[in-house]
Amino acid sequence: MARIVFIGAGSLGFTRGLVRDVLTYPLLKDSTLVLMDVNRERLEFARKAVQIIVDRGKYPAKVIATLNRREALKGADAVMCTILAAPVQVWRHDIEIPKKYGVDTNIGDTRSISGVFRALRTIPVMVSICKDMEELCPNAIFLNYTNPMAMLCRAMQRRSFIKLSGLCHSVQGTAWQIASWAKVPMDKVTYVCAGINHQSWFIKYECDHKDVYPKLRKAVLTNKKIYNEELVRNEMFLALGYYVTESSGHNSEYNWWFRKRPDLIKKYCTPIKGSGWNAGEYAYIVKHYLHADKHWKEDVRKWFREGAPFSLDRGAEYASAIVNSYMGGEMYEFNGNVPNKGLIPNLPQDACVEVPVVANRKGFNAAYVGPLPPQCAALNNVSIAVEEMAVEAALTGDPTLVYRAICYDPLSAAVLSLREIKKMTQELLYKNEDYLPQFRTVKIL
């Protein structure tokens, strides 16, 4: 009987789906499901929802809810993490302070200056979870869903021996999107996708062993609806020759090309009628999440009143299949975030890369990919350079290294001088001081 722990279980959307998927595997149907969160009310909502899933599916599973992380982790076989390390109101400063200086971000949870500050706040918490696991469940696997994925995983992989990987749905989501646009059946598609999280590249994408890229290129060039659906990523594809994972909103923040001038933002980063991509996602965040508790409670209570409608059919997330494999079920291949032990030779050794991984009883077995195309590796290497400095800053509490990391952030460097970057970074350090316990001082030297 597996003991599966959900840290940040109050993220009810994730928790419901992950629990539902886990219980669809015969090997896991009698699992002990341990829900942990720091918010008592959110935790109780999650407990009720998970118990409904268990009861409705008539599963012999046991549900435990606790506010005590160490209690939750004791004896675990698998741990899934979906936390937010600081209030969403702090996230607002990550985006609005840079905007004052001319750095216009969109989502702000993965890269650029806002992603770096989210990493600074979250890394100490993630490392402490790993240290608890080393003591309480050293053989458990740790599956992380929290952003910024690459920086968090890199920090944990540096400081802990726990078997861990980060999971993101952008690889399979993009794979399905390409198949739809190129009009090829997904069940006949094979691909190799590798790089870094949110910036991985489909270096091979075939259907019946034939290259799909010519069909995709034609679709992007001739179908305005397809082109408009992912403006940024489609422009990158036309220029670089390989399709990149994650949305255009995210990718517009990760380079120099799309958000450095108002006219470019208007052209490439404004929602288009009929488009599936909402480039104004931050506006949505401000509107709906700054008062998240009120809206969340209302939505959850309404869901319960309506009878908790929820399909018990397995979803598309990787986590349940990985846990099933680790517990002795069928081996499973996925794209995971692991240390670069020569897997991609033209990216830095030990950096956190996203590559094909096979899960089995041994844990995570990453595949050798080989060198990326040089134009893809170039962009990855810029992002990795920033991430390596940011992780080092978070682990050592060095505010000057935070500034130096931001100096190489493509979006900040595209619009600001070094002194302006320093002033912006210092303001954000002061604003985040209460959430940076590892820093003895936040004054940049």
Secondary structure, 3 states (H helix, E strand, C coil): CCEEEEECCCCHHHHHHHHHHHHCCHHHCCCEEEEECCCHHHHHHHHHHHHHHHHHCCCCCEEEEECCHHHHHCCCCEEEECCCCCCHHHHHHHHHHHHHHCCCCCCCCCCHHHHHHHHHHHHHHHHHHHHHHHHHCCCCEEEECCCCHHHHHHHHHHHCCCEEEECCCHHHHHHHHHHHHHCCCHHHEEEEEEEECCEEEEEEEEECCEECHHHHHHHHHHCHHHHHHCHHHHHHHHHHCCCECCCHHHHCCCCCCCCCCHHHHHHHCCCCCCCCCCCCHHHHHHHHHCCHHHHHHHHHHHHHHCCCCCCCCCCCCCHHHHHHHHCCCCCEEEEEEEECCCCCCCCCCCCEEEEEEEEECCEEEECCCCCCCHHHHHHHHHHHHHHHHHHHHHHHCCHHHHHHHHHCCHHHHHHCCHHHHHHHHHHHHHHHHHHCCCCCCCCCC
